[in-house]
Amino acid sequence: MTRPLRLALSGASGRMGRALLDLLGEDARVELVHAVVAPGSAHDGQPVPGSAAGSLRYAHDWTQAPPLDVVVDFSSPAALALALDHCLAHGTALVSGTTGIDAALEARLADAARRIAILRSANFSLGVAVLTRLLREAAAALPDWDLEIVEAHHGRKQDAPSGTALALGQAAAAARNTTLEAAAVYSREGRTGERSEGSIGFAVVRGGDIVGEHTAMLIGQGERLELAHRATDRSIFARGALQAAHWLAGRAAGAWQLDDVLATLR
């Protein structure tokens, strides 16, 4: 693509939205042409930082969106549903990091991937993508070892376990020919009895300004394997999402993965 990538940002005033705005202002390959915030947001109608002479203003909907190559979404399930509607109506690729999605929206996204290119990830860190791959291999190679996933985030995070921890659990469960629904243990309190064979345990830490930490512990007899990733700068997620947006624009319809983007970096 010789011209700049025409990109819209959904959830533009959130933490990830602001991190993406900082990167977009430094990337001549991308033109931010639409920035969506929640209805009632204090940002609605205000100039988007970095846009020339305030030429671009935040909007609360998609009615005035110009032609787009890709939408990058870090918002809420309700806002993601609206972004998906727009992408389907215009054949636009969608990159989303929104988590906490219910079964109905999951089904809609799966159906939409037959018509447009969609790339979703609970975590756009390329390091976490590699961690997921390593955990998948380790879980398959050590099927009888106990598996625990520990995650830590800042005290303002709304959901637990994190979407990334759940995605790690899903990858490990699939590698062991089971499902997270069948294997997951989300809480332990009181006299819980012995650990269930084949279960995948989760532990959650919340506090301070922790950006994100995930550790997968595979525990055998007399030895333990730990695979860990620690994020210290939120911009890593924005960089990964922007790289995914460049990669996805113009792709055929499908449910693409960050692992597909990694394959092109070799």
N, C-alpha and C positions, 0 to 999 in steps of 0.2 A: 504494500500500500504506500503510494508516494505522498499522498496528502496526510495531514495529521489525523489520528484516530479520533472520531467524534464520540465523546464519552459523556454519559449522564451518571450522576452520583445520587443514590437513594440513601437517606440517612446522613445527609451532608453536614449536619451540625453536631453529630455525635463524636465520640473520641476517635473512632476509626475514620469517620468522614473528615475530621479536621486533619488527621495525619495524611490522608490521601490528598487533600487540598494542598498541603505543604509540598508534597512530591510533584503533583501535577503542575505547580507553578514553575518547577525546574525542568520539566520534560517537554521539549519542543516537539516530540513525536505525538503528543496528545493535545486535543483541544476540548476543554470542559465546556459543554454547551447547555447543560441543564443540571440544576442542583436542587434536590427535593428534600424538604424537611416536613415534620409532622404538622398537621393543621393546628393552628393556635400557637405555633412556635414563635418566640420572640424574634427569630431570624427571618421569618416569612416576609418577603418583600424587600429585605435589606440587601445591599450589595454583597456579592461574594468576594471575600478577600483574594487579592491577586488578579481579579479580572480587570481588563483595561478600563480605566476611568469609571469603574462601577457599572460596566455595560451588562454584566450578568448579575441577576438577582435571584435569591432563593425563592423557590415556589413550593406550594403545599400540594400540588397535584401534577398530572402529566398532560393537561390539556394544551399547554403552550410549548410542549417539547418539540424541538426541530428534529429533522432526520438524524438517526443515531446509528453508530456501529456496534456499540456495546453499552450495557447498563451494569454498573458496579453497585451492589447493594450490601450495606451494613446497617440494617434498620431494625424493624420489628416484624413478627409474622404478618401482622395486618398490612404494614407498608410493603412487605415483600409481595403479598398477594396482588396489590395494586400495580407494582412494578412488573410482575409477571403478566398481568392483563395487557399492559402496554407493549411488552416485548412480543407477546403472541399476536397482537393486532398488527404489528409492524415488522415481524420477522427479525427482531433484534436479539443478538446474543446476550446472555445474562450470566454474570459472575456474582455469586452471593455467599456471604459469610454469616448470614443470619441464622441463629439457633433457636431452640425452644419451639420448633414447628410441630403442629399437631398432625394426626394421621390424615386428615382431609387435605391439608395443604401438601403434605408429602405425596399423596396420590396425584394431586393436580400437577406438581412439579415433574413427577415421573411421566405422566401423560404428555406434558408440554415438551419434554425432551425428544418426543417423536417428531416435533415440528420445528424446534429451534435448538441452537447450541446452548447448553447450560453447564456451567462448572460451579459446583458447590463444595465448600470445605468449611469445617468448623474452625480451622486454623490455617492461615495462608503462609505460615513460616515454612520455608523450604527445608529447614532443619527438622521440623515436625513431620514433614512428608517423608523424609528419610527415616526418622524414628519409627513411623508407622510401618514402613517397609521392613525394617529390621525386626520389629516386634512380630510381624506376620511370620517371618522366617523362623524366629526363635520359638514362637508358640507351636509351630508345626514340628520343629526339630525336637522339642522337649515337651511332648504332649502330656506327660504325667506329672510335670512340675506344677506346683501351685502358682497362681498368677494374681498379683495385687497391683492395682493402679492408684497412685497417690497424686493428687493435683492440688496446687495452691494458687490463689488469685487474690487480688485486692479486695478490700472489705465492701466495696460497692457492687460487686458482681451479683446479679439477680438469680442465676440458675445454678444448681448443683446436682450431680457432678457437672463439670464443664462439658461443653459440646466436644471439645478435643478429647477429653478423657473417655467419653462415650464412643467416639469414633475409634480410638485406640482399642477399646474393649470389643467393638464390633469386628475390627480387623483380626484380633486374636481369636475371637470366637469362630469366625469363618474359617480361619486356618486350622482350627480343631474340629471342623465339620459340625459345629453347633451354632446356636444363636445367642445373642446377648440376653434376649428375653428369658431364655432357658437357664443361662449360666450366672447372671449378675446377682451379686449380693451388695446392696447399697447401704446397709446399716447393720451394726452389731451392738447390742446392749444387753447387759445382764447375763444370765446363764444361757449362752447361745448353743452350747453343745459343740461337738467336734466340727471342724471345717468340712463342708460338703465337697466330696471329690468332684473335680472338674469345674468348680465354681470360679468366678472372676470377681474379686472383691474390689470395692472402691472406698477410698478415704479422701476427705475434703478438708482443706485448710483455707481460711479466709482471714485477711488482715492487711492493714497498712496499704502500701502502694505496689504490691507484688504484681508484676505485669503478667506473668504466667509461667508455671513450672509443672512439668509432668514427668513422673517416674514410673516405669513399668518394672516390677520386681518378679522375676521367675525364681522360685525357691524350691530347691531340691534337697536331698539328704546330704548335709555336710558342705553344701556350696550354694551360692546365690548369684544370679546374673541380674544386673541392674542396667536398664537403658533409660537415659534421662535427657531432657531438654529444658533449658532455662532461658527464658526471654528477659532481657534487661531493657529493651527499647521497643516501644509499640510500633515504631516505623517499619520493623521487619515484616509485620503483617501487611502493612500498606504496600510495601515494595513487592511482596509476593502476589498480592491481589492485582496490582498494576501489571506485573509480568503476565499473570493469567489472562488479563483483559486483552493485552496485545496478542497473546497466543490464540485466544478464542475467537476474536473477531474474524469473520469470514469462514469459520469452520462449518462443517456439515452438522445437521441436527444430531443431538445425542446427549447423553449424560456423561460428560467428561470429568476427569479427575485431575487433581494437582499432580498425581503421579505421571499423567500423560505429558504435562508441561516439563517435569523433571527429565523425562526421556529425551527431550530435544536439547537439553543443556549439556549432554555428554560430548 
